[in-house]
Amino acid sequence: MRSTACLLVALTVAATYSAARAGDQTNSANIDIPITQSRIRDGSIRYGVWVKVGERSVEAMLDTGSTGLRILPSLFRGDPEGIPTEAAFASGASLRGVAVRMPITIGPKSGMAVVEVVQNVGCVKEKPDCDVERLGGESYRIGGDGFSSEGYSAILGIGLPFRGTDVGNPLSALGVKRWIVDLPRPYAFPDGHLILDPDAVAQGGFVNLSRSGFADGDGCLRSASLSEPKCGSVLFDTGAPGVEVSFEGIQAPSGWESGTPGTLSFKSGTKTLDLNFRAGETGGLRGVSVTPPEPKDPPGPFILAGVEPYFTYDVLYDEAAHLVGLKKRDAPFKIPDPDKAEPVQ
């Protein structure tokens, strides 16, 4: 699982989403769940969705780069018993606990789901100085970048499961087979939208990505900073504030200079969908890094596209077909000027 700091984004509401929002939220189609954004102390933006776990309502960090609902010990009363679980994230944090079957509610959807109740937090051996180590386990919050009392007490991982997910997708547990992520854009105030069970109208215009069995699709990263295009599996991740490509032959991580132009191309059959961007110029994103592959990465180049694609595209997840689709948002994304924009609260 690759997940970490998230970015936040503000969003343009498509007409079909607006109609769904105005309608009866108990209907089985087009259930609109608000996606909020907030900023932690170092300026990083995070996304959240309200979830009820047992009898407790909590704002959980929304993460499309992982799968599963995981809660910190403060949200669980008693001594949990279940199958041991562990989730490692790109930040270096490792959440270890047990899988417990619990009632959960997201919007009008309620049901039983397997939830990881975290019992211990630490760092993976590859990153022994991660935020958990610097802050201390008891003060750790998910997505808080090592700041005390910053971040979330739960994480809602809604990415398509891959490589033997231990606790399963919480949306699937509620009977949801498809969902659309329409993120708010940086430095803008309207909430984003998580659309559950979108109808045929809401699904119109999405283009399914080609995928070779891993992550969300196949694609390429091109730039003058690379000797040649790097093509491989691509993962979208609202929890990652930059773009990262890993491939064999790299001895040490390196970063692109801020402002370096790049292009992400996503394959759809014989066609491609392009996303042009500049490193580090998208509302406080962390730019682009090139790294050696990690043990969990698939063979060949692996591209962690992070949150970048959500600024230009709405993203449809179809678990039934195990496919991800993209649709260009109505309004083009303009790089915000943080000095002139009102801060996200």
N, C-alpha and C positions, 0 to 999 in steps of 0.2 A: 504494500500500500504506500502510495506517495501522497502525502498531504502535509500542510504546514500552515504558515501564516496565510491568511486569506486577504484578499482585496475586497473592496466594496465598490459597489457600482450602482448607478442610478438608472432608471430605465424608462424607455418609451413604451407606452401602453398601446398595444395593437387593438384594433377595434373589436376583434373577437374576444380578447381578454377583458376589455371593458364591459362587454355585454355579460360575460360570465360573472364578473365582479358584482354587477348590479342585480344578477339573478339570485335564485334560491340556492344557497350554498349547500343545502342538503341533497341536491340533485346528484346523480351518479357521475355526471360529466362536467368538465370545466370547473372544478373546484379550485378557487383562487386562494392560495396561502401567501400572505405577505412575506417578502424577504427584506429584512431590515439591514441597515448598515451602521457601523459605528467605528470610531477610531481609537486605538489604544495610545498609550503615552508617547511612543516613538513615531507616531503618525501613520502607522500601518492601519489599513482598513480591513474590517472583518464583516462577514455576513452572518445573519442569524435567522432562525425560524423557531416559533414557539411550539413546544411539544409538552404534552402531559405524560409523565411516566409514573405509573401507579397513581398516587394521590397528589403528586407534586407537579406543578407547571413550571417549566424552565425554558429560557431562551437557549437553544442549542446552536453551536456553530455549524453552519451549512457547509458541507464538504463533498464535492463531487469526485474527489480524488481517492476516496476510500469508501468502504461499504460497511454499514452497521451503525446502530445506535449504542453509544458508550457513555456512561455516566460516572462521575467522580463519587467517592464514598459519601460526601455530604448529602447526596440525594437519596440514599438508601438507608433505611432503618433496620437494625438487626445484623445478623451474620449471614451473608449470602452463601448459598451452597449451589454448586453447579460444576460444569466441565471447565477446566482451566483454559483461559484464552490469553492471547497477547497480540497487540497491534503496534507496529512500529511505523513511525512517520518520518518524512524527509527532514523535519526539524531536528531529528535525533531522539525525540521522545519515544519512550516505549511504555505503553499502558498494559499492565498485566492484571488480570482479574479472573472472574468466573462468568460463564454464560447462564443467565437466569431468565426464565420465561415470565413476562410481566405484561399487564395491560398498558397500552399506550394509546394516545389520541393525538392526531394531527388534523387541525380544522374539525370538520364533521366526521372524519374517519376514525373509528375506534376498533381495537382488536387486541389480540395477544401477539407478542413478538418476543424473540430472543434478544436480550439486552446484555451487553457486557457491563457488569458492575466492577469498576476498577478498584483493586485493592492495593496496588503498588505502582508508583511511577518511577521511571529511571531513564537512563540513556542507553542507546544501543552502543555496542562496543566500537563501531566505526566512528562514533561522535561522542566520546566520553565527556566532553565539556559542553553538552547541550544545555538548553534553558533550565531543565529540571535540576541539573547539578549546580548551576549558578544560583538558583533561587531556593532550592530545597523542596522536597516532595510535598510537604504539607501545605505550602503556599502556592503550589503550581496550579495554574489554570490553563485550559486548552486554548491555544492561539494567543496567549498573552505575551509572547516573546520574552519571557523571563521577568516580567514586571509583577510585583506583588499586587494581588487583588485585581489584576487585569485579565481579560479573557472570559472563558465560558466554563461552566460546570458539566457540560455535555457536548457531544459532537454527533451530528446527524449525517452519517455517510450515505449518500444516495447514488453513488456511482454504480454502474453495472458490475456485478461481482465477477472477479477473476481470480484464478490461482487459489481456489479453496478458501473462500471467505468463512471465517469462523462463526459469526453471528447472523449473517444473512442481511438482506436489505429490508429495513423497516417498512418501506412503502409497499413492498411485495407482501409483507406480512399482513398489511391492511387491505389486500386485494387490489392494489393499484398496479396496473400493467404497463402504463405509459405515463410520462410526466415531462413537462416543459420547464426549463429553467430560463427565466427572463430577468437577468440581474439588473439592479440599479447601477448607474454609472458613477465614477468617482466624482466627489464634490457636488452631488445633486441630491435633492431631498426626497423625491417620491420613492416609495417602497418598490422593491422588485416583486416578481411574481413567480411562485412555484405552482404551476397548473397541473392538477392531478386529473387523470382520466380525460384528457382532451378529446373532444369529439372530432368528427371528420373535418369540419370547417377549421377548427383551431390547428389541426395537423396539416392543413393545406400549405403547400409551398416549401415544405421541408425536403431536403435532399439527403438521402441516406449515404453514409460514408462507407467506403470499402474497408474491410478489416481482415487481417490475416490470422485472427485467433487471439490476439492480445490487445488490451487497452481499448480505446474508443474508436480507433480508425488507423489508417495508414496515411503517411504524408511525408513531406520533405521540408527541411529548413535550408534556405539559401541566403547567402550574404557574401560580400567581398571579404568578410572576416574569416570565412571558411574556404579552404583550398578547393573544395568541391561540395555540391549539395549533399546533405546528410538525410537519408531517407530511411524510415522505419516505422515502428509502432508509435502512435501519438496518444497521449493521455491528457484530457482536459481536467483542470483542478481549480475550483474556486478557493482552495486553501493555499495556493502557491502564488506568490506575487511576481513571479518572473518566468522567463522561458529558460529551459535547461536542456541541452542535448548531451548525451553520453555515448561514447563509442570507443572501441579498442584503439590503442596507439597513443592515447593521451596519458601523459605521465603525471600531470598535476592540474588541478582546476585552474581555469582562467576566465576572465570576464571581458565582455565587449565594452569598448569605450561608449559612454553615454551619447546617444544620438546616432549610433551606427544603424543604418537601415538594414532591415531583414524582411524576408517573406516566408510565411508559413503557407504551404500548399497542402490541401486535404484532398485525397483521392476519392472520387465517386465514379466507379466504373471506368470509362475511358476519359472522363472529364476531371477537372480539378477546380477547387474553390480556393481562391487566394486571399491571404490576409497580410497586408503590408503594414509594417510598424517600425518604430525606432526604439532602440534599446534604452530603457530607463526613462522614457518620456511619456508614460501613460499614467499620469496622476500618482506619482510616487512609487511606481513599480520598481523592482530591483534589477531590472535589466536582463541580460542574457549571459548565461555561463556555460562553459564547455568543460565537461568533467569525464574522468574515467568511469567505466560502467561499475555499478554496484552489483553485489551477488544476486540481488532479486531482479535485476533488469533482464529483459529477454535478450537472446542473441542478436547481434547487429546493433545499429544505432537505435537509441530510444529517445524520443522527444517528449519532454514534459512541457506541454504548451501552457500550463498554468491557467490563470484567469483571463489572459489576453483575448482568446476567441470570443468570450462572452460580451465584450464591448461592441463587437461588430455583428455577432450572430446570436439568435435565440437557439437553444439546444434542446432537441427532443430525444428523450431516452425511451427506447422501446424494449422492455425486458423480454416480452414474448418472443420477439425476433432477435433479441440480443444485438440490436443495432442502435447507432447514434445518428441523428440527422441535424442538419444545420439549415437555418433560414435567415437571410439578411434582415437586420432590423430596419424599421421604417426610416429612421433618421440616422444619418452618418455620425460616427463618433468623432468628436473634436477633442483634441488633447486639452485638458483643463489647465488653467493657470492657477496653481495653489495660492499664489499671492493675492489674486483678485477674487477667488471663490470664497464663499462662506464655508467655514469648516463644518464637517459632519460632526454632529453631536454624539 
